Amino acid sequence: MTSPTNRLAVVGAGPAGLAAALTAAHHNIAVTLIDSAPQPGGQFYRQPAAALGARRPQALHHAWRTWARLRDRLDAHVAAGRIRHLPGRHVWFVELLDRGFILRTLTADDEPEVFAADAVLLATGAYEKVLPFPGWTLPGVVTAGGAQAMLKGGLVLPGRMAVVAGSGPLLLPVATGLAAAGARLAALIEAADPRAYGRHARTLAAHPGKLAEAAGYAGRLLRHRVPVLTRHTVVAAHGTDRVEAVTVAALDADGRARPKTERRIACDTLAVGHGLLPHTDLAGALGCRTDPARVVVDAQQRTDVPGVWAAGEAAGVGGAALALAEGEIAGRSVVAHLTGERPRIRSTAATSRTALRKFAAALDAVHTPPAHWAEQVADDTLVCRCEDVTAGAVRHAVTELGAADLRTVKLLTRAGMGWCQGRVCGPGVAGVAGCPPETVRRPFARPVPLSVLARTPSPTEGRQE
Amino acid sequence: MVGAACALYASRAGLRTVLVERGPVAGGTTGAGEGNLLVSDKEPGPELQLALLSLRLWRELAAEPGGFGAAVEYRAKGGLVVAAHPSDLDALSAFAGKQRSAGVETGLLAASQLADLEPHLAPGLAGGVHYPEDSQVMPALAAAHCVRQARRYGTELRTGTAVTSILRDPGGRVRGVRTDKGDIHAPAVVNAAGVRGGDLAALAGVRLPVRPRRGFVLVTEPLPPRVVRHKVYAADYVADVASDSAALQTSPVVEATDAGPVLIGASRERVGFDRTFSLSVTQVLAERAIALFPVLGRVSAIRAYLGFRPYLPDHLPAIGPDPRAPGLFHACGHEGAGIGLATGTGQLIAQALTGATPDLDLAPFRPDRFPASEEGAR
């Protein structure tokens, strides 16, 4: 039987968080599912707002059936009172108590609430890695994920002339999605060399479904007559009030733009993607071991802080299928922890996790940003938008002031000290400075009003007085 | 910061200087500081004398051609100490009176005058004291630009280089340091290792009881200029600074920065080098800051950081030659005032190194003033 003390708080209602919440609820654990979005599904199963009246949202989604099943199960558990779904809330801090945890949240209107839990699962997902280049701050330049979110959530803009650029598996669906939505695709620019897949042939061949999916996208690109340039990169975007064109160049074997290969392509939209980075702030503030690419977890998705699990992109970027497997494994581990029973991890979930992680690692190895991308960044290019820091200022801190690590660059230039706290500009600043990426500890996962912070810890749940 | 200032004044005095740093420039307490150049929180005595000397040197550095002052965001903004109750105000005025006799500029303010200096202060305060000399720099930039200047005078900078032992000749005289990247021979070694000053002293076989005192700083989103105009703090801050208690103490200290964010301190705890984030400490800081400036309630904190102040049991730094290890000089233990006191310390060290008459009597700062063993200190 569920006792009121057996409570799991899941942060994030994407594939990993949903799988974990459903697994735990199925085993009679009372689950609090906290999510920042107004609707469940996360970035992957992002849904158009009901008011937009999309007739066939499934046209933009693959794996729609998986999602429909998850949603139905969620509805059933919510109706039965086993899952309390709390959308529209940002968790800004998770406090570790002697026994259990307190999760502190804010609504979009900065209304604070607190929730108690005996165990916490962090399924906080990922955000897009942004690398600067001349012109990247022009209106009309968006991230690949941003373009996809617009497609999935807002159902955008026919008539645009778009270029999709960068590297990684996200570019294909973004390009086909834009084309299907009525945009004209001027080019797809991929930094990787498709021949690099040869080195990972066996890993890739183990995922025929994924290959078929990729082939499907490629076929649609052909149908839309989209020119595809591999081993190419965008070196600059041009325009005054909005992007009007991009300059692309071929890459040499070292990942440098080859001289005299530049060409200009007219466009009014540029979607750039370089892959994803995990949200690890809550884990870091809890004292969990993290590295720049993940919250470190064991075979049961446990972090090194007892009572805290991580699953999905937060535990290493690998896509929705991997997130579902990890979420289920984490959910079962939590059940065992809270009931005192032996964990019953399904071997199919564990096998699928192993294979999908290998697949993700292979993709990651193929799709890296050009090794020398930072050389393309002119001194007057902004690298940190919050604090208006240019690439030149970052280079000055390194050459003139003796900075050799990201923290010192930040202290001496303010790059990464603004509203985004380096989440957006961190990789770009590190690249321009020539220092390795660092795990930045951010005590607050989002800005918190001082009046909220000032209130003493409340022992009871609910709205803070 | 202190090491950077020592290198700057030593190389300006004509000494060949090597600056050895285990991490990056400003990688220790400096990078976690607020950059206060204060006289307001110091009672008359050797530390206040050092603060006055240092303030003069900061003013001179800031005025040098080449834009040093702007580069390090030097601001002679003034400090404002406020008292909540009439009894606090009496104590504060008496304290300010003693400071005035020691050469500090002070201006006594009635309750009605506070709003002229700080329009957003909470109503109902009893009064305060204005210290026009209190100033501010951006500490990491201050250290980096002192290093940059020092290099122009020939200082050689070696970052990422850790001292592993102190070289001494058979007679016991210091003759350099051994680092993880080779030996550096020199007739004089200056210990400006901050919170690790005690460890470095131990390498030379001498005891210097430098201990860490943890502090948190809350940083808000950028605010428009002139919401907070001075460094503003409550009168109990001075008592906390001078306290010997290991327990958590918080006294509200609120100040704006050039870049817009407001910094909120100050907490003091003796918890060793514990880097665990403490939500409860930041809660108290937020509460007390709002009590001073109610307008801050609507402002968001975007981050918080912690640092370790290097303090010595009598709250005075160790500055000057160590008679127990000839050739070893100390410049550490400045607690929370290291940025402010760095210039004076650098100058005094340069004078000691060159045999010039020091601007201040170094006796109160003698590094061998503590008992030889931990037991003796209790």
Interface residues (C-beta under 8 A of the other chain):
Chain A: F93 E95 A285 G287 E387 A397 E400 L401 G402 A403 A404 D405 R407 T408 L411 L412 R414 M417 G418 W419 Q421 R441 R442 P443 F444 P447 V448 P449 L450 S451 L453 A454 R455 T456 P457
Chain B: G23 P24 V25 A26 G27 G31 A140 L141 A144 H145 V147 R148 L157 T159 G160 L218 V219 T220 E221 P222 A259 P261 I264 T276 F277 L279 S280 T282 Q283 A286 E287 A289 I290 L296 G297 R298 V299 S300 A301 I302 R303 A304
